[in-house]
Amino acid sequence: MVLIRIQGLRDGRYPIHLVVAAEEVPDMAPEFFGEVILTGTLEKVGRRYTFEGSVRCQARLVCDRSLEEYTEWIEAPVQVAYLADTQLFLLQQGEQRDRTYEVQLIREDATHIDLSEDVRQELAVHLPMKRVAPQYRDRSFEELYPQYAARPEPLEDPWAPLRKLLNQSE
């Protein structure tokens, strides 16, 4: 779990640097391995906690062009806000956690804030849709596999097929 200790913090800004094993983050995508590195700043003002920073982790991916396995660092921004309000927290307990609100509720006597869900989601969203190994990124498919490249035959007269149809209908 990705936990930031908040017990006993006074108002102010605090640098955060956490390193957690990827296996310790619940429901982490199977592509991720090694360490999850979270860096940023936690700011406390009254009962409000705001974290702004970034998270990074290595991912084991399969190249779409070569089918070779490669490793790449995935980095994502993380911005979350928490409000310590026990009454609202208890009212919300029976409901599903609603992520449409910017502020998440925690108990006033909470000792940690848990960023595991936010970290997991941000890393998963930042996985590339098109996965191409670094050595193939600047090369086209035709350059890599010329035997499969489509070689359209140039038409002398591009309108010839239409003229042929027109002549058949007359």
C-alpha positions in Angstrom: 0.0 0.0 0.0 1.1 3.5 -0.7 0.6 5.3 2.7 1.6 8.8 3.7 1.8 9.4 7.5 -0.2 12.5 8.5 -0.4 12.0 12.3 0.9 15.0 14.1 1.6 17.1 11.1 1.3 20.9 11.5 0.2 23.2 8.8 2.8 23.5 6.1 4.4 21.8 3.1 6.3 18.5 3.4 8.5 16.8 0.7 7.4 13.2 0.1 9.5 10.4 -1.4 8.1 6.9 -1.0 9.4 3.6 -2.5 7.0 0.7 -2.4 7.2 -2.7 -4.1 4.7 -3.0 -7.0 3.3 -6.2 -5.5 2.2 -4.3 -2.4 -0.2 -2.1 -4.4 -3.6 -3.8 -4.4 -4.8 -4.8 -7.9 -1.8 -3.4 -9.7 -1.8 -4.1 -13.5 0.4 -7.2 -14.2 2.7 -5.2 -16.5 4.2 -3.4 -13.6 7.1 -4.8 -11.5 9.9 -3.6 -9.3 9.4 -0.4 -7.2 6.7 2.2 -7.3 8.4 5.5 -6.7 6.2 8.4 -5.4 7.7 11.9 -5.1 6.0 15.2 -4.5 4.7 17.6 -1.9 2.1 17.1 0.8 0.5 20.4 2.0 -1.6 20.6 5.1 -3.9 23.5 5.8 -6.3 23.1 8.6 -8.1 19.8 8.1 -7.3 19.7 4.3 -4.4 17.6 2.9 -3.3 18.1 -0.7 -0.7 15.9 -2.5 0.9 17.0 -5.8 3.6 15.0 -7.4 4.4 12.1 -9.7 4.6 8.3 -9.6 6.8 6.1 -11.7 7.3 2.3 -12.1 8.8 0.0 -14.6 6.5 -2.0 -16.9 7.2 -5.1 -18.9 5.6 -4.6 -22.3 5.4 -6.6 -25.6 6.2 -4.6 -28.8 3.4 -4.4 -31.3 5.8 -4.4 -34.2 8.3 -7.1 -33.3 6.5 -9.1 -30.5 9.7 -8.7 -28.4 9.4 -8.0 -24.7 10.9 -4.8 -23.5 10.9 -2.7 -20.3 9.9 0.9 -20.0 9.5 3.4 -17.2 5.9 4.7 -16.9 5.4 8.0 -15.2 2.2 9.7 -14.2 1.1 12.9 -12.3 -0.8 12.4 -9.0 -2.9 15.1 -7.5 -5.3 14.3 -4.7 -7.0 16.3 -1.9 -8.3 15.0 1.4 -10.6 16.5 4.0 -10.5 15.3 7.5 -14.1 15.3 8.6 -15.3 12.3 10.6 -19.0 13.1 10.4 -19.0 13.3 6.6 -16.7 10.3 6.4 -19.1 8.2 8.4 -22.1 9.3 6.3 -20.3 8.4 3.2 -19.2 4.9 4.5 -22.4 3.1 3.2 -22.1 4.7 -0.2 -19.8 3.7 -3.1 -16.7 5.9 -3.2 -17.5 8.6 -5.7 -14.5 9.9 -7.6 -16.4 12.7 -9.3 -15.6 14.9 -6.3 -12.1 16.4 -6.1 -11.9 16.0 -2.3 -11.8 12.6 -0.7 -12.9 12.3 2.9 -10.9 10.7 5.8 -11.5 10.5 9.5 -10.1 13.3 11.7 -8.2 10.7 13.7 -6.6 9.1 10.6 -2.9 8.5 10.9 -2.2 7.9 7.2 -3.7 8.7 3.8 -3.8 5.9 1.3 -2.8 6.8 -2.2 -2.8 3.2 -3.5 -5.9 3.5 -5.6 -4.9 6.8 -7.1 -1.4 5.5 -7.9 -2.7 2.3 -9.4 -5.2 4.1 -11.6 -2.8 6.8 -12.8 -0.1 4.3 -13.8 -2.7 2.0 -15.6 -4.1 5.0 -17.5 -0.6 6.0 -18.6 0.4 2.7 -20.1 0.9 3.3 -23.9 -1.9 2.1 -26.2 0.6 1.5 -29.0 3.5 -0.4 -27.5 6.6 -0.1 -29.6 10.1 -1.0 -28.4 12.5 2.0 -28.4 14.7 0.5 -31.1 11.7 0.4 -33.5 10.1 3.7 -32.8 11.8 5.7 -35.5 11.4 3.0 -38.2 8.2 2.4 -40.3 6.5 -1.0 -40.7 7.5 -1.0 -44.4 11.1 -0.5 -43.5 11.0 -3.4 -40.9 9.0 -5.8 -43.0 9.4 -5.0 -46.7 8.0 -8.4 -47.7 4.6 -7.4 -46.2 4.5 -3.9 -47.5 1.7 -3.2 -49.9 2.9 -2.4 -53.4 0.1 -0.8 -55.3 0.5 -1.0 -59.0 0.4 2.5 -60.5 -2.6 3.1 -62.8 -1.9 4.7 -66.1 -5.4 6.1 -66.2 -7.0 6.3 -62.7 -10.4 6.8 -64.4 -10.2 3.7 -66.6 -12.3 1.4 -64.4 -15.1 4.0 -64.3 -15.0 4.5 -68.0 -15.2 0.7 -68.4 -18.4 0.6 -66.3 -19.9 3.5 -68.2 -19.2 1.8 -71.6 -20.9 -1.4 -70.3 -24.1 0.4 -69.3 -24.5 1.9 -72.8 
